[in-house]
Amino acid sequence: MPRQRLDRDPSTEVMPDYDNEAMRTLLQDRLKDGETMEQLIQGLKDDWETRHQERMAQWAEQQGEENAEAEAARQAEAQRLREEEELRLRDEEAQRLREEEERRRLEDERSRAAPKKPKLKGLSTNKLVATVSTPRPSSYALNKLKQFDYVELYYFTPEGCKDASRADRTTSNDALAPAHIDDQVVFQPVAAHKPSSKVVMDADLTWNEVSVAKTSLLKCMQDAGWPEEHITALSTFFYELDNHPIRQRKDGEKAIVQYQAVVRREWHDELKAPGDEEVFDIGAINDSRMERIYAEHLQNLQVASIERLDRLSLNSTLGTPSYRLKRGRSESTSPERKAVRRQRHEHSRSPARIREPASSRRKTSQHRRLTQSFRSGAAEPRAALSACIVCLGRHPHNIRSCNSKTLWDGTPAQVRKNEKGRLTTAGGNILCTDWQRENGCNSTLHNSRHECSGCGDTGHGAQKCPRAQTA
């Protein structure tokens, strides 16, 4: 038979006062033969205490069951809310994609139906021209982005924009050339298909040039209608490279430049490749491949240094009086004999037996010291890590997944990353990620706020925040 559930806590119960005179009088009728009043009272006390302890144990068990049921109900409710939220977000994303697709379709229809006659915009009274002229990449680079094709970062550097500006002044915008787009032949301006003759490959740029160019690249990708997901992934890619530990090593930045050049090209190739297979996440850095690229770079430097020393040693030898004397004596010989003697001489001569001039010996010694310094791996000043845009710390940690509730010094953090990885304040405002970088963000085409993720100041980002960890 199941026990009856208790309605109240038995710990509040009090044992009856069996020693009271009135109680003793009532207990006279319960005395058995040979049993004293004290024995009867002690038996009643023991019996009450036993049943009291049983009720206490039952109450504890009952409370545990109720707590477990409440916890299970709470977890079930939380799971239900999470599923509803995920479903809502998926519906919103699907709706956003449908609206985006519809917007593009309408824009395409309007562009096709628009009359060829150019239209002039209206004038705004007292509206001043911008104080600073925004550098504009070439039409070739912008057209590449519109076609979702790979384009070199050089076109988005200040030098590349200047080259585009000079080319625009010498190229007619009315000149058209046929182009294949979506299996159709259309005529587009010649400038949109003419690459620059001064273009520099990504692998030959400096990291500073890459850092400056990527800001313009991301803005132009946004203007060209790239999906937000792809822009965010590429932005994360550059941010991770900027904070990669290999930058602190000797010639580490060159390895990062090479990694950027190779991986970004592969990413674009896979984006345009046939099939439905998903493309790799460019924002996730492959450290093993980075180390391999760095090792190859150091090996190439070592080989180049050795070849340079060999050339210097050969030039020093060719400049000695003994060699010039031998060369002068052989001038009167026939070309065939000179070739034979030169071959024998190259195989038999020993540079150590030739007395070099003092200046040549100094050059050789100096380059030998440089090579020894290179081979010993002399340390160079290390580049400081950028501050994490969430905890403002410069200590080594995974800044891509950091979502700390506190800053590096233990004080409460001002922002958190939402489910989409975007910086969000306690008030629900979305902050611009590019604004938190060293060079900030000049874009006015998004709704993200230009506020510091560490202190909320609108005059600087996280890298210049006074609350950031000292480099």
C-alpha positions in Angstrom: 0.0 0.0 0.0 1.5 3.3 -1.0 2.4 5.8 1.7 0.2 8.9 2.1 2.0 12.1 1.0 2.9 14.5 3.8 1.4 17.9 3.6 3.7 19.7 6.0 7.2 19.5 7.3 7.4 17.0 10.2 10.4 18.9 11.6 7.9 21.4 13.1 6.2 18.6 15.1 6.6 18.6 18.9 6.4 15.5 21.1 3.5 15.4 23.5 4.2 16.1 27.2 3.7 12.6 28.6 5.1 13.6 32.0 2.2 16.0 32.6 0.0 15.0 35.6 -3.1 15.2 33.5 -1.5 12.9 30.9 -0.4 10.5 33.6 -4.0 10.3 34.9 -5.2 9.5 31.4 -2.6 6.8 31.0 -3.6 4.9 34.2 -6.0 2.8 32.2 -3.3 1.7 29.8 -1.0 0.2 32.4 -0.5 -3.5 32.1 0.2 -5.9 34.9 3.7 -5.4 36.2 4.3 -2.3 34.1 5.2 1.0 35.8 4.0 4.4 34.6 7.6 5.4 33.7 8.0 2.3 31.5 4.7 3.2 29.7 5.7 6.8 29.2 9.1 5.9 27.9 7.5 3.4 25.4 5.2 6.1 24.2 8.1 8.5 23.7 10.1 5.9 21.8 7.2 5.1 19.6 6.6 8.7 18.8 10.2 9.3 18.1 10.4 6.3 15.7 7.3 7.5 13.7 8.7 11.0 13.7 12.0 9.9 12.2 10.1 7.9 9.6 8.1 11.0 8.6 11.3 13.1 8.5 12.8 10.5 6.0 9.6 10.4 4.0 9.5 14.2 3.8 13.1 14.4 2.6 12.5 11.8 -0.1 9.3 13.6 -1.0 11.1 16.9 -1.3 13.8 15.4 -3.5 11.2 13.9 -5.9 9.4 17.3 -6.1 12.7 19.1 -6.8 13.6 16.6 -9.5 10.2 17.0 -11.1 10.5 20.7 -11.0 14.0 20.7 -12.5 12.9 18.3 -15.3 10.0 20.6 -16.0 12.3 23.7 -16.0 14.7 22.0 -18.5 11.9 20.9 -20.7 10.5 24.4 -20.8 14.0 25.8 -21.5 14.4 23.3 -24.3 11.1 24.3 -25.7 12.0 28.0 -25.6 15.3 27.3 -27.4 13.6 25.3 -30.1 11.0 28.0 -30.6 13.8 30.6 -30.8 15.8 28.6 -33.3 12.7 28.1 -35.4 12.0 31.8 -35.2 15.5 32.7 -36.3 15.4 30.2 -39.2 12.1 31.6 -40.3 13.5 35.1 -40.1 16.6 34.1 -42.0 14.5 32.4 -44.7 12.3 35.4 -44.9 15.4 37.7 -45.2 16.8 35.6 -48.0 13.5 35.6 -49.8 13.2 39.4 -49.5 16.8 39.7 -50.6 16.2 37.5 -53.6 13.1 39.5 -54.4 14.9 42.8 -54.1 17.6 41.6 -56.5 15.0 40.4 -58.9 13.2 43.7 -58.9 16.5 45.6 -59.2 17.4 43.4 -62.2 14.0 44.0 -63.8 14.3 47.8 -63.2 17.9 47.8 -64.6 16.8 46.0 -67.8 13.6 48.1 -68.2 15.4 51.4 -67.4 15.7 53.8 -70.3 19.2 54.2 -71.8 19.0 58.0 -71.4 21.0 59.0 -68.3 19.2 60.7 -65.5 20.5 63.5 -63.3 19.9 63.5 -59.5 18.4 66.4 -57.7 20.5 69.1 -55.9 20.6 69.6 -52.2 21.0 73.2 -51.2 24.0 74.1 -49.1 25.2 70.4 -49.1 29.0 70.5 -49.1 31.3 68.1 -50.9 33.1 65.5 -48.8 36.2 66.8 -47.0 38.2 63.7 -47.9 38.0 62.0 -51.2 37.3 58.2 -50.9 39.8 56.2 -53.0 38.0 54.2 -55.7 39.3 50.9 -57.1 39.4 50.3 -60.8 36.4 49.3 -62.8 38.1 46.0 -63.5 38.3 45.2 -59.8 34.8 46.2 -59.1 33.5 44.2 -62.0 35.4 41.2 -60.7 33.6 41.5 -57.4 30.2 41.9 -59.0 30.9 38.6 -60.8 32.0 37.0 -57.4 35.5 36.4 -58.9 38.9 36.6 -57.3 40.7 39.9 -57.6 44.1 40.9 -56.3 44.3 43.1 -53.2 46.6 45.5 -55.0 43.6 47.1 -56.7 42.3 48.2 -53.2 45.6 49.6 -51.9 46.2 53.4 -52.1 48.7 52.9 -55.0 46.2 50.7 -56.8 43.4 53.3 -56.5 45.8 56.0 -57.7 46.7 53.9 -60.7 43.0 53.4 -61.4 42.4 57.1 -61.2 45.2 57.8 -63.7 43.8 55.1 -66.1 40.3 56.5 -65.9 41.5 59.8 -67.2 43.0 58.2 -70.2 40.3 55.6 -71.0 37.0 56.4 -72.7 33.9 55.2 -70.8 32.1 54.9 -74.1 34.4 52.2 -75.4 32.6 48.8 -75.2 33.8 45.2 -75.5 31.8 42.0 -75.7 31.7 39.8 -72.6 30.1 36.4 -71.7 27.8 36.7 -68.7 25.4 33.8 -67.8 25.8 32.2 -71.2 24.9 35.5 -72.9 27.0 38.0 -74.8 26.7 41.5 -73.5 28.7 44.7 -74.2 30.5 46.3 -71.2 33.0 49.1 -70.9 36.5 48.1 -71.9 37.9 49.4 -68.6 35.8 46.7 -66.8 37.8 44.0 -68.5 41.3 45.5 -68.6 43.6 44.5 -65.7 46.3 46.9 -64.6 49.8 46.4 -66.0 51.2 47.4 -62.6 49.3 44.9 -60.5 51.3 43.3 -57.7 50.5 39.7 -56.7 49.1 39.2 -53.2 52.2 37.2 -52.1 54.5 40.2 -53.0 52.6 42.7 -50.8 53.5 43.7 -47.3 51.3 42.9 -44.4 50.7 46.7 -43.9 49.4 46.9 -47.5 47.2 43.9 -47.0 45.7 45.4 -43.8 44.9 48.7 -45.6 43.5 47.0 -48.7 41.2 44.6 -47.0 39.1 47.4 -45.5 38.3 48.7 -48.9 37.9 45.2 -50.3 35.2 44.3 -47.7 33.3 47.6 -48.3 33.3 47.0 -52.0 32.1 43.4 -51.5 29.2 44.8 -49.5 28.4 47.3 -52.2 28.6 44.5 -54.9 25.9 42.5 -53.1 28.0 39.7 -51.6 26.1 37.7 -48.9 26.7 38.9 -45.4 27.8 35.4 -44.4 30.7 35.5 -46.9 31.7 39.0 -45.9 31.8 38.1 -42.2 33.9 35.0 -42.9 36.5 37.0 -44.9 36.5 39.7 -42.3 37.2 37.1 -39.6 39.9 35.7 -41.8 41.8 39.0 -41.9 41.2 39.5 -38.2 42.6 36.1 -37.3 45.7 36.6 -39.4 46.3 40.0 -37.8 46.3 38.4 -34.4 48.1 35.1 -35.3 51.0 34.3 -33.0 53.3 33.6 -36.0 53.5 37.4 -36.5 55.8 37.5 -33.5 58.5 35.3 -35.2 61.2 36.4 -37.5 59.7 37.1 -41.0 56.4 35.8 -39.6 54.4 38.5 -41.4 55.7 37.4 -44.8 54.4 33.9 -44.0 51.0 35.3 -43.1 51.0 37.3 -46.4 51.7 34.1 -48.3 49.0 32.2 -46.4 46.5 34.9 -47.2 47.5 34.9 -50.9 47.1 31.1 -51.3 44.1 30.4 -49.1 42.0 33.4 -50.4 42.6 32.2 -54.0 41.6 28.7 -53.1 38.5 30.0 -51.4 37.4 31.9 -54.4 38.1 28.9 -56.7 35.8 26.7 -54.6 33.1 29.4 -54.4 32.8 29.3 -58.2 33.5 25.5 -58.6 30.6 23.4 -60.0 28.6 21.2 -57.6 26.7 21.7 -54.4 29.5 20.9 -51.9 29.9 23.6 -49.2 33.0 25.7 -49.2 35.5 25.6 -46.3 35.4 28.2 -43.6 38.1 30.7 -44.5 37.9 32.3 -41.1 39.2 29.2 -39.4 43.0 29.3 -39.7 44.8 26.0 -40.5 47.8 26.3 -38.2 49.5 23.2 -39.7 49.5 24.8 -43.2 50.6 28.1 -41.7 53.6 26.4 -40.1 54.5 24.6 -43.4 54.3 27.9 -45.4 56.5 29.6 -42.7 59.1 26.7 -42.9 59.2 27.0 -46.7 59.7 30.7 -46.5 62.6 30.3 -44.1 64.2 27.7 -46.4 63.9 30.0 -49.4 65.5 32.8 -47.4 68.4 30.5 -46.5 68.9 29.3 -50.1 68.8 32.9 -51.4 71.3 34.0 -48.8 73.7 31.2 -49.7 73.4 31.9 -53.4 74.1 35.6 -52.7 77.2 34.7 -50.7 78.4 32.5 -53.5 78.0 35.3 -56.0 79.9 37.7 -53.8 82.7 35.2 -53.3 82.9 34.6 -57.0 82.9 38.4 -57.8 85.7 38.9 -55.2 87.8 36.2 -56.8 87.3 37.6 -60.3 88.6 40.9 -59.1 92.0 39.7 -57.8 95.3 40.6 -59.6 96.2 37.0 -60.1 93.0 36.3 -62.0 93.2 39.4 -64.1 96.8 38.5 -65.0 95.8 35.0 -66.1 92.9 36.5 -68.0 95.2 39.0 -69.8 97.6 36.3 -70.9 94.9 34.2 -72.3 93.4 37.0 -74.5 95.6 36.1 -77.5 94.5 32.5 -77.4 91.9 31.1 -79.8 88.3 31.0 -78.5 88.4 27.1 -78.4 91.6 27.0 -76.4 90.3 29.7 -74.0 87.2 27.7 -73.4 89.2 24.6 -72.6 91.6 26.5 -70.3 88.7 28.3 -68.5 87.1 24.9 -67.9 90.3 23.4 -66.5 90.9 26.5 -64.4 87.4 26.5 -62.9 87.9 22.8 -61.9 91.4 23.1 -60.5 91.7 26.6 -58.9 91.2 27.0 -55.2 90.0 30.4 -54.0 91.8 29.9 -50.7 95.2 30.1 -52.5 94.5 33.5 -54.1 95.4 36.5 -52.0 92.3 38.8 -52.1 92.5 42.5 -51.6 91.6 43.9 -48.2 88.4 45.4 -49.4 87.2 42.1 -50.9 88.1 40.2 -47.7 86.1 42.7 -45.7 83.0 42.3 -47.9 83.3 38.5 -47.7 83.7 38.6 -43.9 80.8 41.0 -43.5 78.4 38.8 -45.6 79.7 35.7 -43.7 78.6 37.4 -40.5 75.2 38.2 -42.0 74.7 34.6 -43.0 75.7 33.3 -39.6 73.3 35.8 -38.0 70.5 34.5 -40.3 71.3 30.9 -39.6 71.3 31.4 -35.9 67.8 32.8 -36.0 68.5 36.2 -34.4 65.3 37.5 -32.8 63.6 40.6 -34.1 61.2 42.8 -32.2 57.9 41.0 -31.9 54.7 42.6 -33.1 52.2 43.1 -30.3 49.0 41.1 -30.3 45.8 43.1 -31.0 43.4 43.4 -28.1 40.4 41.0 -28.0 37.2 42.9 -29.0 35.3 41.2 -26.2 37.6 41.0 -23.1 40.2 43.6 -24.4 43.0 41.2 -23.4 46.2 40.8 -25.4 47.1 37.5 -23.7 47.2 34.4 -25.9 43.7 33.0 -26.2 41.2 32.1 -28.9 39.8 35.6 -29.7 37.6 34.2 -32.4 35.4 32.2 -29.9 36.0 34.5 -26.9 32.7 35.5 -25.3 33.9 36.3 -21.8 31.6 37.9 -19.3 34.5 39.8 -17.8 37.4 41.9 -19.2 41.0 40.8 -18.9 41.2 42.6 -15.5 38.1 40.9 -14.0 35.7 43.8 -14.4 32.4 43.2 -16.2 32.5 43.1 -20.0 30.4 45.6 -22.0 29.5 43.4 -24.9 28.7 39.8 -25.8 28.6 37.9 -29.1 25.1 36.8 -30.2 24.2 33.6 -31.9 25.3 35.1 -35.2 28.7 36.1 -33.8 27.9 39.9 -33.8 28.9 42.2 -31.0 25.9 43.1 -28.9 25.7 45.5 -26.0 23.5 45.0 -22.9 20.9 47.3 -24.5 20.7 45.1 -27.7 22.7 47.4 -30.0 24.9 45.9 -32.7 28.5 47.3 -32.8 30.7 47.4 -35.9 33.5 44.8 -35.7 35.7 46.8 -38.1 35.5 49.8 -35.9 37.3 47.8 -33.1 40.4 47.4 -35.3 43.4 49.6 -35.4 42.4 51.5 -38.5 38.7 51.7 -37.6 35.9 51.8 -40.1 34.9 54.5 -42.6 31.7 52.8 -43.8 28.4 54.5 -43.4 26.4 51.9 -45.3 25.6 49.6 -42.4 23.5 49.9 -39.2 26.2 48.7 -36.8 27.3 51.4 -34.4 30.8 52.9 -34.3 31.3 52.5 -30.5 34.2 51.0 -28.5 33.3 47.5 -27.3 35.3 48.2 -24.1 34.0 51.6 -22.9 31.3 52.7 -25.4 33.2 55.8 -26.6 32.5 56.8 -30.2 35.9 58.3 -30.7 37.9 55.1 -30.9 37.6 51.3 -31.1 38.8 48.4 -28.9 42.4 48.7 -30.0 42.7 52.2 -28.6 40.5 51.8 -25.6 42.2 52.9 -22.3 40.8 49.8 -20.7 42.6 47.4 -23.0 45.5 45.3 -21.7 48.8 47.0 -22.2 50.9 45.6 -25.0 
